[in-house]
């Protein structure tokens, strides 16, 4: 699954366009490498998202196309 779609589905970022912009600005990394919006995400990847001085670091536990709000939090573990 693409990183921009994963960020939206997991509700880490509210909209896919914002996820695209964050990736284009170099604020999203996967396993220490800067991610483009089309970069593939798989289970076990470590994602870092930087917004201002805040850094959110999560590990991907599942990848799903359609999830409910309650299931979205089960797609990752905060590290």
CNS distance restraints for C-alpha pairs under 8 A (distance, minus, plus):
assign (resid   1 and name CA) (resid   5 and name CA) 6.90 0.50 0.50
assign (resid   1 and name CA) (resid   6 and name CA) 6.54 0.50 0.50
assign (resid   1 and name CA) (resid  40 and name CA) 5.31 0.50 0.50
assign (resid   1 and name CA) (resid  41 and name CA) 5.50 0.50 0.50
assign (resid   1 and name CA) (resid  42 and name CA) 7.21 0.50 0.50
assign (resid   1 and name CA) (resid  63 and name CA) 7.06 0.50 0.50
assign (resid   2 and name CA) (resid   6 and name CA) 6.21 0.50 0.50
assign (resid   2 and name CA) (resid  37 and name CA) 6.69 0.50 0.50
assign (resid   2 and name CA) (resid  38 and name CA) 5.01 0.50 0.50
assign (resid   2 and name CA) (resid  39 and name CA) 5.45 0.50 0.50
assign (resid   2 and name CA) (resid  40 and name CA) 4.65 0.50 0.50
assign (resid   2 and name CA) (resid  41 and name CA) 6.04 0.50 0.50
assign (resid   3 and name CA) (resid   7 and name CA) 6.12 0.50 0.50
assign (resid   3 and name CA) (resid  35 and name CA) 7.65 0.50 0.50
assign (resid   3 and name CA) (resid  36 and name CA) 7.77 0.50 0.50
assign (resid   3 and name CA) (resid  37 and name CA) 5.78 0.50 0.50
assign (resid   3 and name CA) (resid  38 and name CA) 6.26 0.50 0.50
assign (resid   3 and name CA) (resid  39 and name CA) 5.68 0.50 0.50
assign (resid   3 and name CA) (resid  40 and name CA) 5.95 0.50 0.50
assign (resid   3 and name CA) (resid  41 and name CA) 5.75 0.50 0.50
assign (resid   4 and name CA) (resid   8 and name CA) 6.44 0.50 0.50
assign (resid   4 and name CA) (resid  16 and name CA) 5.84 0.50 0.50
assign (resid   4 and name CA) (resid  17 and name CA) 7.99 0.50 0.50
assign (resid   4 and name CA) (resid  19 and name CA) 5.06 0.50 0.50
assign (resid   4 and name CA) (resid  20 and name CA) 5.70 0.50 0.50
assign (resid   4 and name CA) (resid  23 and name CA) 7.63 0.50 0.50
assign (resid   4 and name CA) (resid  37 and name CA) 5.21 0.50 0.50
assign (resid   4 and name CA) (resid  38 and name CA) 7.00 0.50 0.50
assign (resid   5 and name CA) (resid   9 and name CA) 6.05 0.50 0.50
assign (resid   5 and name CA) (resid  16 and name CA) 6.25 0.50 0.50
assign (resid   5 and name CA) (resid  19 and name CA) 7.85 0.50 0.50
assign (resid   6 and name CA) (resid  10 and name CA) 5.89 0.50 0.50
assign (resid   6 and name CA) (resid  41 and name CA) 7.55 0.50 0.50
assign (resid   6 and name CA) (resid  63 and name CA) 7.32 0.50 0.50
assign (resid   7 and name CA) (resid  11 and name CA) 6.01 0.50 0.50
assign (resid   7 and name CA) (resid  12 and name CA) 5.22 0.50 0.50
assign (resid   7 and name CA) (resid  13 and name CA) 5.49 0.50 0.50
assign (resid   7 and name CA) (resid  16 and name CA) 7.42 0.50 0.50
assign (resid   7 and name CA) (resid  19 and name CA) 6.50 0.50 0.50
assign (resid   8 and name CA) (resid  12 and name CA) 6.35 0.50 0.50
assign (resid   8 and name CA) (resid  13 and name CA) 5.37 0.50 0.50
assign (resid   8 and name CA) (resid  14 and name CA) 5.86 0.50 0.50
assign (resid   8 and name CA) (resid  15 and name CA) 5.67 0.50 0.50
assign (resid   8 and name CA) (resid  16 and name CA) 5.42 0.50 0.50
assign (resid   8 and name CA) (resid  19 and name CA) 7.05 0.50 0.50
assign (resid   9 and name CA) (resid  64 and name CA) 7.87 0.50 0.50
assign (resid   9 and name CA) (resid  65 and name CA) 7.16 0.50 0.50
assign (resid   9 and name CA) (resid  66 and name CA) 7.24 0.50 0.50
assign (resid   9 and name CA) (resid  67 and name CA) 6.85 0.50 0.50
assign (resid   9 and name CA) (resid  72 and name CA) 6.67 0.50 0.50
assign (resid  10 and name CA) (resid  67 and name CA) 7.99 0.50 0.50
assign (resid  10 and name CA) (resid  72 and name CA) 4.60 0.50 0.50
assign (resid  10 and name CA) (resid  73 and name CA) 6.45 0.50 0.50
assign (resid  10 and name CA) (resid  75 and name CA) 6.14 0.50 0.50
assign (resid  10 and name CA) (resid  76 and name CA) 7.64 0.50 0.50
assign (resid  11 and name CA) (resid  69 and name CA) 7.94 0.50 0.50
assign (resid  11 and name CA) (resid  72 and name CA) 6.49 0.50 0.50
assign (resid  11 and name CA) (resid  73 and name CA) 7.81 0.50 0.50
assign (resid  13 and name CA) (resid  18 and name CA) 6.96 0.50 0.50
assign (resid  13 and name CA) (resid  19 and name CA) 6.15 0.50 0.50
assign (resid  14 and name CA) (resid  18 and name CA) 7.26 0.50 0.50
assign (resid  14 and name CA) (resid  19 and name CA) 7.95 0.50 0.50
assign (resid  15 and name CA) (resid  19 and name CA) 6.45 0.50 0.50
assign (resid  16 and name CA) (resid  20 and name CA) 6.15 0.50 0.50
assign (resid  17 and name CA) (resid  21 and name CA) 6.24 0.50 0.50
assign (resid  18 and name CA) (resid  22 and name CA) 6.12 0.50 0.50
assign (resid  19 and name CA) (resid  23 and name CA) 6.24 0.50 0.50
assign (resid  19 and name CA) (resid  37 and name CA) 7.46 0.50 0.50
assign (resid  20 and name CA) (resid  24 and name CA) 6.14 0.50 0.50
assign (resid  20 and name CA) (resid  36 and name CA) 7.92 0.50 0.50
assign (resid  20 and name CA) (resid  37 and name CA) 5.32 0.50 0.50
assign (resid  21 and name CA) (resid  25 and name CA) 6.11 0.50 0.50
assign (resid  22 and name CA) (resid  26 and name CA) 6.45 0.50 0.50
assign (resid  22 and name CA) (resid  27 and name CA) 5.37 0.50 0.50
assign (resid  22 and name CA) (resid  28 and name CA) 6.36 0.50 0.50
assign (resid  23 and name CA) (resid  27 and name CA) 5.81 0.50 0.50
assign (resid  23 and name CA) (resid  28 and name CA) 5.25 0.50 0.50
assign (resid  23 and name CA) (resid  34 and name CA) 7.74 0.50 0.50
assign (resid  23 and name CA) (resid  35 and name CA) 5.93 0.50 0.50
assign (resid  23 and name CA) (resid  36 and name CA) 5.28 0.50 0.50
assign (resid  23 and name CA) (resid  37 and name CA) 5.52 0.50 0.50
assign (resid  24 and name CA) (resid  36 and name CA) 6.16 0.50 0.50
assign (resid  24 and name CA) (resid  37 and name CA) 6.95 0.50 0.50
assign (resid  26 and name CA) (resid  34 and name CA) 5.92 0.50 0.50
assign (resid  26 and name CA) (resid  35 and name CA) 7.03 0.50 0.50
assign (resid  26 and name CA) (resid  36 and name CA) 7.83 0.50 0.50
assign (resid  27 and name CA) (resid  34 and name CA) 7.52 0.50 0.50
assign (resid  27 and name CA) (resid  48 and name CA) 7.90 0.50 0.50
assign (resid  27 and name CA) (resid  49 and name CA) 5.77 0.50 0.50
assign (resid  27 and name CA) (resid  50 and name CA) 5.11 0.50 0.50
assign (resid  27 and name CA) (resid  51 and name CA) 7.20 0.50 0.50
assign (resid  28 and name CA) (resid  34 and name CA) 6.03 0.50 0.50
assign (resid  28 and name CA) (resid  35 and name CA) 5.75 0.50 0.50
assign (resid  28 and name CA) (resid  47 and name CA) 7.05 0.50 0.50
assign (resid  28 and name CA) (resid  48 and name CA) 5.65 0.50 0.50
assign (resid  28 and name CA) (resid  49 and name CA) 4.68 0.50 0.50
assign (resid  28 and name CA) (resid  50 and name CA) 6.56 0.50 0.50
assign (resid  29 and name CA) (resid  33 and name CA) 5.09 0.50 0.50
assign (resid  29 and name CA) (resid  34 and name CA) 4.29 0.50 0.50
assign (resid  29 and name CA) (resid  35 and name CA) 5.07 0.50 0.50
assign (resid  29 and name CA) (resid  47 and name CA) 5.66 0.50 0.50
assign (resid  29 and name CA) (resid  48 and name CA) 5.19 0.50 0.50
assign (resid  29 and name CA) (resid  49 and name CA) 6.74 0.50 0.50
assign (resid  30 and name CA) (resid  34 and name CA) 6.44 0.50 0.50
assign (resid  30 and name CA) (resid  35 and name CA) 6.03 0.50 0.50
assign (resid  30 and name CA) (resid  41 and name CA) 7.94 0.50 0.50
assign (resid  30 and name CA) (resid  45 and name CA) 6.51 0.50 0.50
assign (resid  30 and name CA) (resid  46 and name CA) 5.65 0.50 0.50
assign (resid  30 and name CA) (resid  47 and name CA) 4.64 0.50 0.50
assign (resid  30 and name CA) (resid  48 and name CA) 6.60 0.50 0.50
assign (resid  31 and name CA) (resid  45 and name CA) 6.14 0.50 0.50
assign (resid  31 and name CA) (resid  46 and name CA) 5.10 0.50 0.50
assign (resid  31 and name CA) (resid  47 and name CA) 6.41 0.50 0.50
assign (resid  32 and name CA) (resid  46 and name CA) 7.95 0.50 0.50
assign (resid  32 and name CA) (resid  48 and name CA) 7.96 0.50 0.50
assign (resid  35 and name CA) (resid  39 and name CA) 5.92 0.50 0.50
assign (resid  41 and name CA) (resid  45 and name CA) 6.73 0.50 0.50
assign (resid  42 and name CA) (resid  60 and name CA) 7.00 0.50 0.50
assign (resid  42 and name CA) (resid  62 and name CA) 7.75 0.50 0.50
assign (resid  42 and name CA) (resid  63 and name CA) 6.93 0.50 0.50
assign (resid  43 and name CA) (resid  59 and name CA) 7.90 0.50 0.50
assign (resid  43 and name CA) (resid  60 and name CA) 5.07 0.50 0.50
assign (resid  43 and name CA) (resid  61 and name CA) 5.26 0.50 0.50
assign (resid  43 and name CA) (resid  62 and name CA) 5.65 0.50 0.50
assign (resid  43 and name CA) (resid  63 and name CA) 6.85 0.50 0.50
assign (resid  44 and name CA) (resid  59 and name CA) 6.05 0.50 0.50
assign (resid  44 and name CA) (resid  60 and name CA) 5.26 0.50 0.50
assign (resid  44 and name CA) (resid  61 and name CA) 6.24 0.50 0.50
assign (resid  45 and name CA) (resid  59 and name CA) 5.72 0.50 0.50
assign (resid  45 and name CA) (resid  60 and name CA) 5.48 0.50 0.50
assign (resid  46 and name CA) (resid  57 and name CA) 6.99 0.50 0.50
assign (resid  46 and name CA) (resid  58 and name CA) 5.72 0.50 0.50
assign (resid  46 and name CA) (resid  59 and name CA) 4.51 0.50 0.50
assign (resid  46 and name CA) (resid  60 and name CA) 6.49 0.50 0.50
assign (resid  47 and name CA) (resid  57 and name CA) 5.69 0.50 0.50
assign (resid  47 and name CA) (resid  58 and name CA) 5.34 0.50 0.50
assign (resid  47 and name CA) (resid  59 and name CA) 6.26 0.50 0.50
assign (resid  47 and name CA) (resid  60 and name CA) 7.56 0.50 0.50
assign (resid  48 and name CA) (resid  55 and name CA) 6.65 0.50 0.50
assign (resid  48 and name CA) (resid  56 and name CA) 5.60 0.50 0.50
assign (resid  48 and name CA) (resid  57 and name CA) 4.45 0.50 0.50
assign (resid  48 and name CA) (resid  58 and name CA) 6.58 0.50 0.50
assign (resid  49 and name CA) (resid  55 and name CA) 5.67 0.50 0.50
assign (resid  49 and name CA) (resid  56 and name CA) 5.15 0.50 0.50
assign (resid  49 and name CA) (resid  57 and name CA) 6.52 0.50 0.50
assign (resid  50 and name CA) (resid  54 and name CA) 5.81 0.50 0.50
assign (resid  50 and name CA) (resid  55 and name CA) 4.57 0.50 0.50
assign (resid  50 and name CA) (resid  56 and name CA) 6.50 0.50 0.50
assign (resid  51 and name CA) (resid  55 and name CA) 6.53 0.50 0.50
assign (resid  56 and name CA) (resid  78 and name CA) 7.62 0.50 0.50
assign (resid  57 and name CA) (resid  78 and name CA) 6.01 0.50 0.50
assign (resid  57 and name CA) (resid  79 and name CA) 5.38 0.50 0.50
assign (resid  58 and name CA) (resid  76 and name CA) 6.06 0.50 0.50
assign (resid  58 and name CA) (resid  77 and name CA) 5.40 0.50 0.50
assign (resid  58 and name CA) (resid  78 and name CA) 4.36 0.50 0.50
assign (resid  58 and name CA) (resid  79 and name CA) 5.19 0.50 0.50
assign (resid  59 and name CA) (resid  76 and name CA) 5.37 0.50 0.50
assign (resid  59 and name CA) (resid  77 and name CA) 5.18 0.50 0.50
assign (resid  59 and name CA) (resid  78 and name CA) 6.46 0.50 0.50
assign (resid  59 and name CA) (resid  79 and name CA) 6.74 0.50 0.50
assign (resid  60 and name CA) (resid  75 and name CA) 6.09 0.50 0.50
assign (resid  60 and name CA) (resid  76 and name CA) 4.51 0.50 0.50
assign (resid  60 and name CA) (resid  77 and name CA) 6.69 0.50 0.50
assign (resid  61 and name CA) (resid  74 and name CA) 7.21 0.50 0.50
assign (resid  61 and name CA) (resid  75 and name CA) 5.20 0.50 0.50
assign (resid  61 and name CA) (resid  76 and name CA) 4.96 0.50 0.50
assign (resid  61 and name CA) (resid  77 and name CA) 6.89 0.50 0.50
assign (resid  62 and name CA) (resid  74 and name CA) 7.41 0.50 0.50
assign (resid  62 and name CA) (resid  75 and name CA) 4.75 0.50 0.50
assign (resid  62 and name CA) (resid  76 and name CA) 6.89 0.50 0.50
assign (resid  63 and name CA) (resid  75 and name CA) 6.46 0.50 0.50
assign (resid  64 and name CA) (resid  75 and name CA) 7.96 0.50 0.50
assign (resid  67 and name CA) (resid  71 and name CA) 5.76 0.50 0.50
assign (resid  67 and name CA) (resid  72 and name CA) 5.95 0.50 0.50
assign (resid  68 and name CA) (resid  72 and name CA) 6.14 0.50 0.50
assign (resid  69 and name CA) (resid  73 and name CA) 7.46 0.50 0.50
assign (resid  70 and name CA) (resid  74 and name CA) 7.76 0.50 0.50
assign (resid  71 and name CA) (resid  75 and name CA) 7.13 0.50 0.50
assign (resid  73 and name CA) (resid  77 and name CA) 7.99 0.50 0.50
